[in-house]
Amino acid sequence: MVLAELGQRITQALGSLNSAAVVDEAVLDACLKEIATALLQADVNVRLVANLRNNVKKRVNMDQMASGLNKQKVIEKAVFDELVSMLDGGDP
């Protein structure tokens, strides 16, 4: 039950990127905050959550991203890659 709810909350956070007129740093921060809150409420280690946020922000550099790039897809991929890394016992 907790895992299903966590998945739903992460999906909703990423879905919020769709409703944004422009995906910018503020939208990315809001999305990551929602994901971090969901993970923390699911009792994920604070350090792991902080690492996820930092790693996603490093991978998604809004200032250097080309204008034609689908920023939503880039953000989704970065989040999913970091979540898989976290599940695989990556960077503690």
C-alpha positions as MATLAB code, in Angstrom:
seq = 'MVLAELGQRITQALGSLNSAAVVDEAVLDACLKEIATALLQADVNVRLVANLRNNVKKRVNMDQMASGLNKQKVIEKAVFDELVSMLDGGDP';
ca = [
       0.000    0.000    0.000;
       2.748    2.447    0.929;
       4.692    1.659   -2.243;
       1.626    2.185   -4.434;
       0.921    5.522   -2.750;
       4.557    6.569   -3.139;
       4.474    5.702   -6.832;
       1.265    7.642   -7.279;
       2.683   10.723   -5.553;
       5.871   10.632   -7.651;
       3.781   10.241  -10.801;
       1.638   13.226   -9.778;
       4.736   15.319   -9.107;
       6.138   14.515  -12.536;
       2.702   15.095  -14.060;
       2.760   18.632  -12.695;
       5.463   19.340  -15.281;
       2.776   18.879  -17.961;
       0.571   21.589  -16.522;
       3.385   24.130  -16.344;
       3.338   26.661  -19.156;
       7.127   26.889  -19.014;
       9.388   24.324  -17.355;
      11.988   26.401  -15.562;
      14.097   26.170  -12.405;
      11.136   27.022  -10.156;
       8.994   24.265  -11.671;
      11.866   21.789  -11.320;
      12.341   22.794   -7.667;
       8.616   22.391   -6.930;
       8.575   18.963   -8.588;
      11.644   17.802   -6.675;
      10.170   19.136   -3.432;
       7.005   17.066   -3.964;
       9.060   13.958   -4.742;
      11.309   14.531   -1.718;
       8.301   14.990    0.560;
       6.746   11.763   -0.715;
       9.999    9.852   -0.185;
      10.502   11.259    3.309;
       6.933   10.382    4.293;
       7.664    6.840    3.084;
      10.582    6.763    5.581;
      13.357    6.989    3.006;
      16.660    8.111    4.526;
      17.040   11.896    4.486;
      20.550   11.679    3.033;
      19.333    9.499    0.154;
      16.566   11.986   -0.613;
      19.035   14.886   -0.536;
      21.369   12.971   -2.862;
      18.505   12.316   -5.268;
      17.582   16.008   -5.382;
      21.187   17.124   -5.847;
      21.933   14.537   -8.522;
      18.801   15.385  -10.509;
      19.613   19.102  -10.333;
      23.156   18.379  -11.577;
      21.846   16.308  -14.492;
      19.134   18.804  -15.422;
      20.920   22.099  -15.974;
      18.118   24.395  -17.108;
      20.481   27.180  -18.166;
      22.420   24.962  -20.567;
      19.467   22.969  -21.915;
      18.689   23.572  -25.582;
      15.358   25.289  -26.208;
      14.077   22.535  -28.519;
      14.705   19.845  -25.923;
      11.716   18.315  -24.142;
      12.628   19.376  -20.614;
       9.879   17.260  -19.067;
      11.321   14.075  -20.563;
      14.850   15.013  -19.467;
      13.639   15.613  -15.908;
      11.613   12.379  -15.849;
      14.593   10.358  -17.061;
      16.901   11.932  -14.481;
      14.410   11.233  -11.656;
      13.811    7.635  -12.736;
      17.535    6.970  -13.169;
      18.237    8.308   -9.683;
      15.352    6.315   -8.155;
      16.658    3.084   -9.772;
      20.156    3.934   -8.520;
      18.723    4.439   -5.034;
      16.878    1.089   -5.185;
      19.997   -0.688   -6.417;
      21.893    0.449   -3.357;
      23.746    3.168   -5.212;
      25.277    6.179   -3.492;
      24.194    5.920    0.161;
];
